[in-house]
């Protein structure tokens, strides 16, 4: 059976010393690649969401640092690359985690390319472990709702939330998936549905505002999402709409799971310190270049929201399953 591991979202071309990324802006209509020859190319790819998903952003940023070192290994230049890459997206903590790892390696005389490759390989193994551990929470016949894309395209392989779904299927469990479209960028419709359909895992797309009604009808057994940042007190920052789903799940007594590696945890900050990214008005006012909102109407376009721990059944990491309310 074909799997998404045949499609590699992040590729290091050793011969040409360049980073090759699936251009996720083009999916599902076209499978095209975006080549990064400098750290500035990587910064553009992260900012414009050629690559997205917290783990994938972290891995790509590490390769951006490696490209900077290949261009100019002076500490001043490396620091410049670090500062520019750090400004690309403000909420996903894996970005800062990977950049800090690279700065530590540079200070210790370790090749940044070697460090980037290590982070890349580690991410694949972490996703496998999350999937194998998390699938124990799912039962044969479950219908699982997910939001945004926390799959192979958001990581180096397998994904986080979708890794759990994949490994449940690998274990022989007959499960199916409902995917929120995830306005405004439609990562659920464009990416999650693409991945699961490619792998012959049954998936049904819904508009975001359909989820609650399906829960009321008893058509959702469990919910699983990824995360872009998890605080020490288990507040979870994830794609906008996650908080709404968690409230609906609580009301309908449906287990609500979060899947993420420890690199997504932020043990230093509190809720009030986190900057939630606001993206361009055009993501809301236009669809495929066509305006759908009247000229002059103001827009609020938060990329993420925050879900408190009391709404979360469990957090699945590569090491253990955490129950925030026990």
Secondary structure, 3 states (H helix, E strand, C coil): CCCHHHCCCEEEECCCCEEEEECCCCCCCCCCEEEECCHHHHHHHHHCCCCCCHHHHHHHHHHHHHHHHHHCCCHHHHHHHHHHHHCCCCCCHHHHHHHHHHHHHHHCCCCHHHHHHHHHHHHHHHHHHHHHHHHHHCCCCCEEEECCCCEHHHCCCCECHHHHHHHHHHCCCCCEEEEECCCCCCHHHHHHHHHHHHCCCCEEEECHHHHHHHHHCCCCCEEEECCCEEECCCCEEEECCHHHHHHHHHHCCCEEEEECCHHHEECCCCHHHCCCCECCCHHHHEECCEECCCCCCCCCCECEEEECHHHCCEEECCCCEECCCC
